[in-house]
């Protein structure tokens, strides 16, 4: 039989904030260096800029977060169904909720083989070009709605770079941050056609059952911006500070 004192302690524990600290937020995403880094085909992701940002944010909320490597299309569906709690570094998704602060950016450019005759990107010069895009990615409307080029789909960015290396596409639409490392991994020498095409803000998008977390998560992210944590994390991955990148891509960022 439990004593009144034991019963009181049990009651206090159950209804104290500490009791909720054992909740684990399960996040899925893809290999997207430097924001999320998959090592040795591991299912669990331990490293990455965005991984570090949200690990710190949830730690300040007294919650544990785990990150898993899941193909993008399946990841999004799994968050919508509730099998995972959130998808990392996504544009806003209908049916999901997100904090108001973007913690990553997705600037896209047209990349060509190093020896390509193309020298710049112009919308009036892409007619009938073979443009490589990745299946299931949420591209900006300006890319999705363009009817002048011929879309050549690929399952991943690495496979898209392989197509580029084999001259199966005239250019590949890829993101500015990860393409250099990925091209070295694939063994394809590439070159960016300036100017960049467009940029999108990226968020942690959560299943709607977690909407109650948003206010506190926003506060923690604001604190991390104010105290310099986010800028420091960006610089620790050899990127410019968050605030500087935010300013640089502002003029080409598609509205959410």
Secondary structure, 3 states (H helix, E strand, C coil): CCCHHHHHHHHHHHCCHHHHHHCEEEEEECCECCCEECCCCCCECCECHHHHHHHHHHHHCCCEEEEEECCHHHHHHHHHHCCCCEEEEECCCCCEEECCCCCEECCEEEEEECCCCCCCCCHHHCCCCEEEEECCCCCCHHHHCCCCCEEEEECCHHHHHHHHHCCCCCEEEEECCCHHHHHHHHCCCEEEEEEEEEECEEEEEEEHHHHHHHHHHHHHHHHHHHCCHHHHHHHHCCCCCHHHHHHHHHHHECCC
